[in-house]
């Protein structure tokens, strides 16, 4: 009677998974059926993903052991038969999916799926045998668990049988083919070294490759630190080179504008000629346009060590200059100090992805990072964060944006961006406002101080006065590190 009730219950609501709760004698395995709420399934999946193998009890300690369903595929043996595309790379250590042929990728995915299903079936059969021979588990619990695990086994066996049918193979082949196409296109888009043999497989890969080449050409024209458009006359005297973003010869009045701006920055922050020379800094004038493929009021490109400045935006029908040179100089100084702190060391985050130090704060140890109260104070005391969120996400306004709100949002996004709480952006705005406070008036590189006192995401006069000594100390420290002291 118990078996019939358990089977009836499990068949009535199809199982979609399960999760474990607690440890030792308090450990529970809770089934998730089609009737389970989505929120509970999501919470359950998060709880399971946070557990490690070391948290699962051994066979002597447990009453019921549920092995994780995630199967490591790194130990899957490579296919020994030579593929038809012998000039492509073969799967192995350090080989990415976008480096192999389409057929190799599909074959590999089939093998991984079969291995995963067979491993799960084997694990749960072992669990059934373990439960059946365990005298400490009540018969009612045994029958319920065995019925539950048998359902998983039946489902995985059914999937294995489907893999052998022409219809099942066709469905999976179609899915794997689409995955492969997206993987390769994304790799090309992000500048990965995709082999020519891979690109030649499909016309869409060639289109993506051509688009990337056009992008790189525009990028080189806009940001290249070494090109025919570079004017290096001021490098020995001032410490930086100049150019125009569009690749044309930079005009004398644009050189004079940059020179005046750099003098204003160094009056407020101290001399930085030596640090700029060491980093081979270039300043690119945009001639009133936005930075290449961007909508920002200015940009620092760390790979090319290039600052862009000279942007003008249309504000209520009037062109207004974005006085962003002080802000972008703050980005440059922060990045240089961070790079020197870790000597440009590339470290791994997840999988094969890696990144370089992006700011001085990022290069610090955790103890150093949290011992300085400047960033925490700056983050929690900036002006009108709610207004920033509403203007950047119009759905929060509760009404259609007015023309004035659209213009304010345009200016706000050009000046502070969507990632305005990022420590790098916070630091650049602190530097910008510090320069403005030093001069006490509107300059080439920053607005007048009163502008920042009321502008969203900056700081009022009283708060900034409290932070000013800390900002000065941080600028001096970054300057010393960037010079190599």
KEPA-569502 format. One line per 2 residues: number of its first residue (from 1); their letters; for each residue x, y, z of C-alpha. Coordinates in steps of 0.1 Angstrom, whole numbers, padded with zeros to 4 digits. Layout:
NUM = A = X:Y:Z  ...
//
This chain:
1 = XX = 0000:0000:0000  0029:0023:0008
3 = XX = 0046:0016:-0025  0014:0023:-0044
5 = XX = 0009:0056:-0027  0045:0067:-0033
7 = XX = 0044:0057:-0069  0011:0074:-0074
9 = XX = 0024:0106:-0058  0055:0106:-0080
11 = XX = 0036:0099:-0112  0009:0125:-0104
13 = XX = 0035:0153:-0104  0064:0148:-0126
15 = XX = 0098:0153:-0108  0120:0180:-0122
17 = XX = 0148:0177:-0097  0156:0178:-0060
19 = XX = 0179:0195:-0035  0194:0186:-0002
21 = XX = 0190:0205:0031  0210:0200:0063
23 = XX = 0238:0176:0071  0242:0143:0090
25 = XX = 0211:0130:0106  0192:0162:0099
27 = XX = 0200:0159:0061  0169:0159:0039
29 = XX = 0164:0153:0002  0135:0174:-0010
31 = XX = 0119:0166:-0044  0110:0194:-0067
33 = XX = 0080:0187:-0089  0062:0206:-0117
35 = XX = 0040:0221:-0090  0069:0236:-0071
37 = XX = 0071:0274:-0072  0098:0289:-0094
39 = XX = 0112:0309:-0065  0117:0277:-0044
41 = XX = 0135:0260:-0073  0158:0289:-0078
43 = XX = 0166:0291:-0041  0172:0254:-0040
45 = XX = 0196:0255:-0070  0216:0283:-0053
47 = XX = 0218:0263:-0020  0231:0232:-0039
49 = XX = 0256:0251:-0060  0272:0266:-0028
51 = XX = 0280:0231:-0014  0313:0214:-0020
53 = XX = 0321:0177:-0020  0338:0181:0014
55 = XX = 0304:0191:0029  0289:0157:0019
57 = XX = 0292:0131:0047  0310:0098:0041
59 = XX = 0291:0065:0037  0298:0057:0073
61 = XX = 0283:0089:0086  0253:0092:0064
63 = XX = 0218:0078:0063  0212:0088:0027
65 = XX = 0239:0102:0004  0229:0121:-0027
67 = XX = 0258:0127:-0051  0259:0159:-0071
69 = XX = 0244:0157:-0106  0272:0179:-0121
71 = XX = 0297:0156:-0138  0332:0169:-0145
73 = XX = 0340:0164:-0182  0377:0172:-0181
75 = XX = 0385:0135:-0178  0366:0125:-0209
77 = XX = 0390:0106:-0232  0396:0122:-0266
79 = XX = 0382:0105:-0296  0410:0085:-0312
81 = XX = 0397:0084:-0347  0411:0112:-0369
83 = XX = 0385:0138:-0379  0380:0147:-0416
85 = XX = 0394:0182:-0409  0430:0173:-0399
87 = XX = 0442:0209:-0404  0420:0222:-0375
89 = XX = 0432:0221:-0339  0422:0190:-0318
91 = XX = 0405:0192:-0284  0431:0191:-0256
93 = XX = 0447:0212:-0229  0443:0249:-0237
95 = XX = 0423:0244:-0269  0390:0264:-0271
97 = XX = 0358:0253:-0288  0362:0281:-0314
99 = XX = 0396:0267:-0325  0382:0233:-0337
101 = XX = 0360:0223:-0366  0323:0224:-0365
103 = XX = 0321:0186:-0368  0347:0181:-0340
105 = XX = 0326:0203:-0318  0294:0184:-0324
107 = XX = 0311:0150:-0319  0326:0163:-0287
109 = XX = 0293:0175:-0273  0276:0141:-0281
111 = XX = 0304:0123:-0262  0301:0147:-0233
113 = XX = 0263:0142:-0231  0266:0104:-0232
115 = XX = 0293:0104:-0206  0272:0126:-0183
117 = XX = 0240:0105:-0186  0259:0072:-0181
119 = XX = 0277:0086:-0150  0244:0098:-0135
121 = XX = 0228:0064:-0141  0258:0046:-0125
123 = XX = 0257:0069:-0095  0221:0065:-0088
125 = XX = 0222:0027:-0092  0249:0027:-0066
127 = XX = 0227:0048:-0043  0198:0024:-0047
129 = XX = 0221:-0005:-0038  0234:0013:-0008
131 = XX = 0199:0022:0004  0186:-0013:-0001
133 = XX = 0214:-0028:0020  0212:-0002:0048
135 = XX = 0194:-0017:0078  0191:0017:0096
137 = XX = 0167:0032:0070  0130:0025:0075
139 = XX = 0113:0005:0048  0089:0034:0040
141 = XX = 0118:0057:0034  0137:0031:0014
143 = XX = 0108:0025:-0010  0102:0062:-0015
145 = XX = 0139:0069:-0022  0142:0039:-0045
147 = XX = 0111:0049:-0065  0124:0085:-0067
149 = XX = 0159:0075:-0079  0145:0049:-0103
151 = XX = 0126:0077:-0120  0158:0096:-0126
153 = XX = 0174:0065:-0140  0145:0058:-0163
155 = XX = 0146:0094:-0175  0183:0093:-0183
157 = XX = 0180:0059:-0200  0152:0074:-0222
159 = XX = 0175:0103:-0231  0203:0078:-0240
161 = XX = 0179:0059:-0263  0169:0091:-0279
163 = XX = 0205:0099:-0287  0206:0067:-0309
165 = XX = 0176:0076:-0330  0179:0097:-0361
167 = XX = 0153:0122:-0348  0171:0127:-0315
169 = XX = 0205:0130:-0332  0191:0156:-0356
171 = XX = 0176:0177:-0328  0209:0177:-0308
173 = XX = 0230:0183:-0339  0209:0214:-0347
175 = XX = 0213:0227:-0312  0251:0220:-0311
177 = XX = 0255:0236:-0345  0238:0268:-0333
179 = XX = 0259:0269:-0302  0291:0265:-0322
181 = XX = 0281:0293:-0346  0275:0317:-0317
183 = XX = 0307:0306:-0299  0328:0314:-0330
185 = XX = 0311:0347:-0338  0315:0359:-0302
187 = XX = 0352:0349:-0303  0357:0368:-0336
189 = XX = 0338:0398:-0322  0360:0400:-0291
191 = XX = 0393:0397:-0311  0402:0361:-0302
193 = XX = 0428:0345:-0326  0403:0324:-0345
195 = XX = 0420:0301:-0371  0414:0309:-0407
197 = XX = 0402:0273:-0413  0374:0280:-0388
199 = XX = 0364:0313:-0404  0363:0297:-0439
201 = XX = 0337:0272:-0428  0307:0296:-0429
203 = XX = 0299:0329:-0447  0287:0344:-0414
205 = XX = 0321:0338:-0398  0337:0358:-0427
207 = XX = 0312:0386:-0422  0320:0387:-0385
209 = XX = 0357:0387:-0394  0354:0416:-0418
211 = XX = 0334:0436:-0392  0361:0430:-0366
213 = XX = 0388:0442:-0391  0368:0474:-0397
215 = XX = 0364:0479:-0360  0401:0474:-0353
217 = XX = 0410:0499:-0381  0387:0525:-0365
219 = XX = 0401:0517:-0331  0437:0521:-0343
221 = XX = 0428:0554:-0360  0411:0567:-0328
223 = XX = 0434:0555:-0300  0467:0542:-0315
225 = XX = 0496:0554:-0294  0520:0550:-0323
227 = XX = 0509:0561:-0358  0516:0587:-0384
229 = XX = 0489:0609:-0369  0508:0613:-0336
231 = XX = 0524:0647:-0329  0553:0640:-0305
233 = XX = 0567:0676:-0305  0555:0681:-0269
235 = XX = 0567:0648:-0255  0601:0658:-0243
237 = XX = 0590:0692:-0229  0555:0683:-0215
239 = XX = 0556:0645:-0211  0527:0635:-0235
241 = XX = 0520:0632:-0272  0489:0646:-0290
243 = XX = 0467:0636:-0320  0433:0639:-0335
245 = XX = 0409:0610:-0331  0399:0610:-0368
247 = XX = 0436:0605:-0379  0439:0639:-0395
249 = XX = 0466:0664:-0385  0459:0680:-0352
251 = XX = 0453:0718:-0353  0474:0744:-0334
253 = XX = 0443:0756:-0314  0436:0720:-0303
255 = XX = 0472:0715:-0292  0470:0748:-0272
257 = XX = 0437:0736:-0257  0452:0704:-0245
259 = XX = 0484:0722:-0232  0463:0746:-0212
261 = XX = 0443:0718:-0197  0473:0698:-0187
263 = XX = 0488:0729:-0170  0456:0733:-0150
265 = XX = 0457:0697:-0139  0493:0699:-0128
267 = XX = 0487:0731:-0109  0461:0713:-0088
269 = XX = 0477:0679:-0085  0515:0685:-0088
271 = XX = 0539:0677:-0117  0533:0645:-0136
273 = XX = 0556:0649:-0166  0579:0620:-0155
275 = XX = 0550:0596:-0150  0534:0605:-0183
277 = XX = 0566:0600:-0202  0571:0567:-0185
279 = XX = 0537:0555:-0195  0540:0570:-0231
281 = XX = 0507:0589:-0227  0489:0602:-0258
283 = XX = 0460:0627:-0256  0435:0625:-0286
285 = XX = 0412:0654:-0295  0378:0643:-0307
287 = XX = 0371:0677:-0326  0337:0679:-0309
289 = XX = 0325:0643:-0316  0321:0614:-0292
291 = XX = 0349:0589:-0286  0351:0561:-0311
293 = XX = 0319:0539:-0308  0310:0555:-0275
295 = XX = 0286:0581:-0260  0308:0592:-0232
297 = XX = 0320:0628:-0226  0356:0615:-0226
299 = XX = 0375:0582:-0225  0407:0566:-0213
301 = XX = 0419:0536:-0233  0443:0517:-0210
303 = XX = 0456:0493:-0237  0468:0522:-0259
305 = XX = 0475:0547:-0230  0453:0573:-0248
307 = XX = 0430:0599:-0233  0403:0613:-0255
309 = XX = 0390:0648:-0249  0372:0677:-0267
311 = XX = 0337:0662:-0268  0307:0685:-0273
313 = XX = 0271:0674:-0268  0238:0690:-0280
315 = XX = 0220:0703:-0249  0187:0720:-0256
317 = XX = 0199:0728:-0291  0232:0743:-0279
319 = XX = 0266:0727:-0282  0282:0725:-0247
321 = XX = 0318:0712:-0241  0323:0682:-0218
323 = XX = 0351:0694:-0196  0364:0659:-0191
325 = XX = 0402:0660:-0193  0406:0662:-0155
327 = XX = 0383:0632:-0151  0401:0611:-0177
329 = XX = 0435:0621:-0164  0423:0607:-0130
331 = XX = 0415:0574:-0148  0450:0574:-0163
333 = XX = 0467:0580:-0130  0446:0554:-0112
335 = XX = 0453:0527:-0138  0491:0535:-0139
337 = XX = 0494:0532:-0101  0474:0500:-0102
339 = XX = 0496:0485:-0129  0527:0494:-0110
341 = XX = 0514:0480:-0078  0510:0446:-0094
343 = XX = 0535:0451:-0122  0508:0445:-0148
345 = XX = 0504:0409:-0134  0476:0390:-0151
347 = XX = 0456:0368:-0127  0429:0343:-0132
349 = XX = 0393:0348:-0122  0371:0320:-0135
351 = XX = 0379:0293:-0161  0403:0306:-0187
353 = XX = 0394:0343:-0184  0420:0367:-0170
355 = XX = 0422:0404:-0166  0447:0430:-0157
357 = XX = 0447:0453:-0127  0423:0482:-0137
359 = XX = 0429:0506:-0108  0451:0513:-0078
361 = XX = 0425:0502:-0054  0421:0469:-0072
363 = XX = 0459:0463:-0068  0458:0467:-0031
365 = XX = 0456:0439:-0006  0423:0436:0012
367 = XX = 0438:0450:0044  0450:0481:0026
369 = XX = 0418:0484:0006  0395:0486:0036
371 = XX = 0418:0506:0058  0412:0537:0037
373 = XX = 0378:0553:0044  0377:0575:0014
375 = XX = 0359:0552:-0011  0333:0542:0014
377 = XX = 0326:0578:0024  0325:0589:-0012
379 = XX = 0301:0560:-0022  0276:0567:0006
381 = XX = 0276:0605:0004  0273:0613:-0033
383 = XX = 0245:0636:-0044  0210:0623:-0055
385 = XX = 0217:0586:-0063  0179:0580:-0066
387 = XX = 0177:0606:-0093  0206:0590:-0112
389 = XX = 0188:0556:-0111  0155:0571:-0123
391 = XX = 0171:0590:-0152  0191:0559:-0162
393 = XX = 0161:0537:-0160  0130:0556:-0172
395 = XX = 0106:0529:-0161  0112:0540:-0125
397 = XX = 0099:0575:-0132  0063:0563:-0134
399 = XX = 0056:0585:-0164  0069:0592:-0199
401 = XX = 0101:0612:-0198  0097:0649:-0205
403 = XX = 0120:0667:-0229  0139:0682:-0200
405 = XX = 0144:0648:-0184  0156:0633:-0217
407 = XX = 0182:0661:-0220  0193:0656:-0183
409 = XX = 0196:0619:-0189  0217:0624:-0220
411 = XX = 0241:0648:-0202  0242:0625:-0171
413 = XX = 0251:0594:-0191  0278:0612:-0210
415 = XX = 0293:0626:-0178  0291:0597:-0153
417 = XX = 0280:0566:-0172  0260:0536:-0160
419 = XX = 0288:0523:-0138  0291:0554:-0118
421 = XX = 0294:0534:-0085  0325:0515:-0097
423 = XX = 0356:0525:-0077  0374:0536:-0108
425 = XX = 0346:0560:-0117  0343:0572:-0082
427 = XX = 0380:0580:-0081  0379:0599:-0115
429 = XX = 0350:0621:-0103  0368:0628:-0070
431 = XX = 0399:0639:-0090  0378:0660:-0114
433 = XX = 0360:0678:-0085  0393:0682:-0066
435 = XX = 0408:0701:-0096  0376:0723:-0098
437 = XX = 0378:0731:-0061  0415:0740:-0064
439 = XX = 0408:0766:-0092  0375:0778:-0079
441 = XX = 0362:0786:-0114  0354:0770:-0147
443 = XX = 0385:0757:-0166  0394:0737:-0197
445 = XX = 0395:0705:-0176  0365:0709:-0152
447 = XX = 0334:0728:-0144  0331:0754:-0117
449 = XX = 0328:0740:-0082  0292:0751:-0077
451 = XX = 0282:0728:-0106  0295:0697:-0088
453 = XX = 0279:0707:-0054  0245:0702:-0069
455 = XX = 0251:0677:-0097  0240:0640:-0092
457 = XX = 0268:0615:-0083  0292:0642:-0072
459 = XX = 0295:0657:-0037  0282:0688:-0018
461 = XX = 0306:0714:-0005  0306:0703:0031
463 = XX = 0312:0666:0023  0339:0674:-0002
465 = XX = 0358:0696:0022  0359:0667:0046
467 = XX = 0373:0643:0019  0397:0668:0003
469 = XX = 0428:0660:0025  0423:0623:0018
471 = XX = 0420:0629:-0019  0452:0650:-0019
473 = XX = 0470:0622:-0001  0457:0596:-0026
475 = XX = 0467:0617:-0056  0503:0621:-0042
477 = XX = 0505:0584:-0035  0494:0574:-0070
479 = XX = 0518:0600:-0085  0547:0585:-0066
481 = XX = 0538:0550:-0076  0533:0560:-0113
483 = XX = 0568:0576:-0113  0583:0544:-0099
485 = X = 0592:0558:-0065
//
